[in-house]
């Protein structure tokens, strides 16, 4: 592929995001620093750039401890945005639930620290909270992985309430269950939990065609909390920034909009807000029936297609494309890959859980690209560092995405 995408350029952006700035969960100070870096770069290369602020329920840090009274400290992390204990913690009787189905849940959890694999889905969480358990020790079920850095769901907590919650790895959790004590002492503190502001970075590159149609290219630049987020998704953001340079220098036939979204890992906050603004404006304008009769379009109507970049960077791994909205997208991608002799897996029968969902929900078709084995590079853990990524890995998929845009957008 004779493309202009530079893996070296993209890798330098990734180095700044994952190493200089580091962990940048939604609404944090580091996420703010990252948005400023992206904004400054887009401005530097001459794109019309703006911030879009959105509300997000967030926190700064979270701490937890778990120990057997009079015994040893157990390895764990907090699940942020769940209830706090007192600073000295709580000591309560322990109950182990063998599963997270309705049959495993009854009033016997009341006043106890519940130890279980994973947790309850939302349909059972309300019932679980209503029994007033003292705390939750959730054991993740993926083997040989560090702690998954996922916070609690602030929306669910506001509806049902919450309990102090702690996460253990599978190996540590199994050791606890095999020798389950009568009581545990747990302490959880989420600091500076609040509604704050996140920022999307929006940069427009006008095309030479005289129309208002927009092709979006997006990536989320936040990470999970306390995780560097190199593969997921500093690398996707870096690739998007490099594509912006490529098309700024070469020119474009279509209007391109580059979008760096915040808050994806905590519930696609940034892209949800972006679409909400467009949708609300669309509904308001179309109350005037003459608007559509005159053949006019809103900004939402002008969004013709979305290209989402989420998780990439390793040279070792598999490139994957997930189309959404039109069966021809999968066929077109297969055709291009065959022509270029590029190995890529097309997964057109799944729902890809990223910022593309918010666009798909309002009927905007698109495609998501990613590359790599999620678990072996430490996805969603503190081990998602730049060491799993390389300039060659970024170029491997970045050049194909550029070729895809050249064929089907330009």
Residue pairs with C-beta under 8 A, 6 or more apart in sequence:
1 340
1 342
1 399
1 400
1 402
1 403
3 246
3 398
3 399
3 402
3 403
3 406
4 246
4 249
4 250
4 402
5 239
5 242
5 243
5 246
5 395
5 398
5 399
5 401
5 402
6 242
6 391
6 395
7 390
7 391
7 392
7 393
7 394
7 395
7 396
7 398
8 391
9 242
9 245
10 235
10 238
10 239
10 241
10 242
10 391
10 394
10 395
10 398
11 238
11 389
11 390
11 391
11 394
12 238
13 41
13 234
13 237
13 238
13 241
13 242
14 230
14 234
14 235
14 237
14 238
14 313
14 386
14 389
14 394
15 386
16 37
17 24
17 34
17 37
17 221
17 229
17 230
17 234
17 237
17 238
18 223
18 228
18 229
18 230
18 234
18 385
18 386
19 228
19 386
21 30
21 33
21 34
21 37
22 30
22 228
23 30
23 223
23 224
23 225
23 226
23 227
23 228
23 229
24 30
24 31
24 33
24 34
24 221
24 222
24 223
24 229
25 31
25 58
25 149
25 151
25 222
25 223
25 224
25 225
25 226
25 265
25 266
26 56
26 58
26 198
26 222
26 262
26 263
26 264
26 265
26 266
26 269
26 270
27 56
27 57
27 58
27 59
27 196
27 197
27 198
27 262
27 263
27 266
28 58
28 60
28 225
29 60
31 198
31 199
31 221
31 222
31 262
31 263
32 199
34 221
34 222
35 51
35 199
35 200
35 201
35 221
35 260
35 262
38 201
38 221
38 237
38 241
38 260
39 49
39 51
39 201
41 241
42 49
42 201
42 203
42 241
42 244
42 258
43 49
45 244
45 245
45 248
46 248
47 203
47 204
47 205
47 244
47 248
47 258
48 203
48 204
48 205
48 206
49 201
49 202
49 203
49 204
50 201
50 202
50 203
51 199
51 200
51 201
51 202
52 199
52 200
52 201
52 202
52 270
52 273
52 274
52 277
53 197
53 198
53 199
54 197
54 198
54 199
54 200
54 262
54 263
54 269
54 270
54 273
54 274
55 195
55 196
55 197
55 198
55 269
55 273
56 195
56 196
56 197
56 198
56 262
56 263
56 266
56 269
56 270
57 81
57 154
57 193
57 194
57 195
57 196
57 266
58 193
58 194
58 195
58 196
58 198
58 263
58 266
59 80
59 81
59 151
59 190
59 191
59 192
59 193
59 194
59 225
60 191
60 192
61 190
61 191
61 192
62 77
62 78
62 79
62 80
62 151
62 188
62 189
62 190
62 191
62 225
63 78
63 187
63 188
63 189
63 191
64 76
64 77
64 78
64 79
64 166
64 186
64 187
64 188
64 189
65 73
65 76
65 89
65 185
65 186
65 187
66 73
66 74
66 76
66 137
66 166
66 168
66 184
66 185
66 186
66 187
67 73
67 74
67 184
67 185
68 74
68 181
68 183
68 184
68 185
69 91
69 181
69 183
69 184
69 185
71 181
74 168
74 172
74 176
75 168
75 169
75 172
76 137
76 147
76 166
76 167
76 168
76 172
77 147
77 149
77 166
77 167
77 226
78 165
78 166
78 167
78 188
78 189
78 190
79 136
79 138
79 150
79 151
79 152
79 165
79 166
79 167
79 188
80 151
80 152
80 190
80 193
80 225
81 151
81 152
81 153
81 154
81 157
81 162
81 190
81 193
82 136
82 152
82 157
82 162
82 163
82 164
82 165
82 188
82 190
83 161
83 162
83 163
83 164
83 165
83 188
84 164
84 188
84 189
84 190
85 135
85 164
85 186
85 187
85 188
85 189
86 187
87 187
87 189
88 187
89 185
89 186
89 187
90 113
90 134
90 135
90 164
90 185
90 186
90 187
91 183
91 184
91 185
92 111
92 112
92 113
92 134
92 135
92 183
92 184
92 186
93 111
93 112
93 113
93 182
93 183
94 112
94 113
94 115
94 180
94 181
94 182
94 183
94 184
95 108
95 109
95 112
95 113
95 114
95 115
96 114
96 115
96 116
96 177
96 180
97 104
97 105
97 109
97 114
97 115
97 116
98 104
98 116
99 116
99 117
100 116
100 117
100 118
100 119
100 120
100 121
100 124
101 124
102 124
102 127
104 116
105 120
105 124
105 127
105 128
105 131
106 131
107 131
109 128
109 131
109 133
110 131
110 132
110 133
111 132
111 133
111 134
112 133
112 134
113 133
113 134
113 135
113 136
113 137
113 183
113 184
113 186
114 133
114 135
114 136
114 137
115 137
115 139
115 173
115 176
115 177
115 180
115 184
116 136
116 137
116 138
116 139
117 138
117 139
117 140
117 141
117 173
118 138
118 139
118 140
118 141
119 125
119 136
119 138
119 165
120 128
122 153
122 156
125 156
125 160
126 159
126 160
129 160
129 161
129 162
129 163
130 160
133 163
134 163
134 164
135 163
135 164
135 165
135 166
135 184
135 186
135 188
136 163
136 164
136 165
136 166
137 165
137 166
137 168
137 173
137 176
137 184
137 186
138 165
138 166
138 167
138 168
139 167
139 168
139 169
139 170
139 172
139 173
139 174
139 176
139 177
140 147
140 148
140 167
140 168
140 169
140 170
140 173
141 170
142 148
142 170
142 375
143 170
143 171
144 170
144 171
145 169
145 170
145 375
145 378
145 381
146 169
146 378
146 381
146 382
146 383
147 167
147 168
147 169
147 381
147 382
148 167
148 224
148 380
148 381
149 224
149 225
149 226
149 227
149 380
149 381
149 382
150 224
150 265
150 380
151 225
151 266
152 162
152 165
153 267
154 266
154 267
155 267
156 162
164 186
164 188
165 188
166 186
166 188
168 176
198 222
198 262
198 263
198 269
198 270
199 262
199 270
200 259
200 260
200 261
200 262
200 270
200 271
200 273
200 274
201 221
201 259
201 260
202 257
202 258
202 259
202 274
203 244
203 257
203 258
203 259
204 255
204 256
204 257
204 258
205 244
205 247
205 248
205 252
205 255
205 256
205 257
205 258
206 252
206 255
207 252
207 253
207 254
207 255
207 256
208 251
208 252
208 253
209 253
209 254
209 255
211 255
212 255
212 297
212 302
213 254
213 255
213 302
213 304
214 255
214 256
214 257
214 299
214 302
214 303
214 304
215 254
215 255
215 256
215 257
215 304
215 305
215 306
215 307
215 409
216 256
216 257
216 258
216 259
216 303
216 305
216 306
216 307
216 359
216 364
216 366
217 240
217 243
217 244
217 256
217 257
217 258
217 259
217 306
217 307
217 309
217 405
218 240
218 258
218 259
218 260
218 261
218 271
218 306
218 307
218 308
218 309
218 355
218 356
219 233
219 236
219 237
219 239
219 240
219 259
219 260
219 261
219 308
219 309
219 310
219 355
220 233
220 236
220 237
220 260
220 261
220 262
220 263
220 264
220 265
220 268
220 270
220 271
220 310
220 354
220 355
221 233
221 234
221 237
221 260
221 261
221 262
222 229
222 233
222 261
222 262
222 263
222 264
222 265
222 266
222 270
223 229
223 232
223 233
223 234
223 265
223 384
224 232
224 265
224 380
224 381
224 384
226 382
227 378
227 380
227 381
227 382
227 383
227 384
228 234
228 382
228 384
228 385
228 386
229 265
229 384
230 313
230 384
230 385
230 386
230 387
230 388
230 389
231 311
231 312
231 313
231 314
231 372
231 377
231 378
231 379
231 384
231 388
231 389
232 310
232 311
232 374
232 379
232 380
232 384
233 264
233 309
233 310
233 311
234 313
234 386
235 311
235 312
235 313
235 389
235 393
235 394
236 309
236 310
236 311
236 312
236 370
237 260
237 309
238 394
239 309
239 312
239 394
239 397
239 398
239 401
240 258
240 260
240 309
241 258
242 394
242 398
243 258
243 398
243 401
243 402
243 405
244 256
244 258
246 402
247 256
247 405
252 410
253 409
253 410
254 409
254 410
256 409
259 271
259 274
261 268
261 270
261 271
261 274
261 355
262 269
262 270
263 269
263 270
264 270
264 271
264 310
264 354
264 355
265 380
268 354
268 355
268 357
268 358
270 355
271 355
271 358
271 359
272 358
274 358
275 300
275 358
275 359
275 361
275 362
278 298
278 299
278 300
278 303
278 362
279 300
279 362
281 298
281 299
281 300
282 298
282 299
282 300
282 301
285 291
285 298
286 292
286 298
300 362
303 359
303 364
304 364
305 364
305 365
305 366
305 409
306 356
306 359
306 364
306 365
306 366
306 367
307 366
307 367
307 368
307 369
307 401
307 404
307 405
307 409
308 352
308 354
308 355
308 356
308 366
308 367
308 368
308 369
309 368
309 369
309 370
309 401
310 352
310 354
310 355
310 368
310 369
310 370
311 370
311 371
311 372
311 374
311 379
312 369
312 370
312 371
312 372
312 389
312 393
312 394
312 397
312 398
313 371
313 372
313 377
313 388
313 389
313 390
313 393
313 394
314 371
314 372
314 373
314 377
314 388
314 389
314 390
314 393
315 390
315 392
315 393
315 396
316 372
316 373
316 393
317 371
317 372
317 373
317 377
317 393
318 343
318 344
318 345
318 371
318 372
318 373
319 342
319 343
319 344
319 345
319 369
319 370
319 371
319 396
319 397
319 400
320 344
320 345
320 346
320 347
320 369
320 370
320 371
321 330
321 333
321 344
321 345
321 346
321 347
321 367
321 368
321 369
322 346
322 347
322 348
322 350
322 352
322 356
322 367
322 368
322 369
322 370
323 329
323 330
323 333
323 346
323 348
323 365
323 366
323 367
324 351
324 352
324 356
324 360
324 365
324 366
324 367
324 368
325 360
325 363
325 364
325 365
325 366
326 365
327 348
329 348
329 365
329 366
329 367
330 346
330 348
332 407
332 408
333 344
333 346
333 367
333 404
334 346
336 342
336 403
336 404
336 407
336 408
337 343
337 344
337 400
340 400
340 403
342 400
344 400
351 357
352 368
354 368
356 366
356 368
359 366
360 366
367 404
369 397
369 400
369 401
371 393
371 396
371 397
372 388
372 393
377 383
377 384
377 388
378 384
378 385
378 388
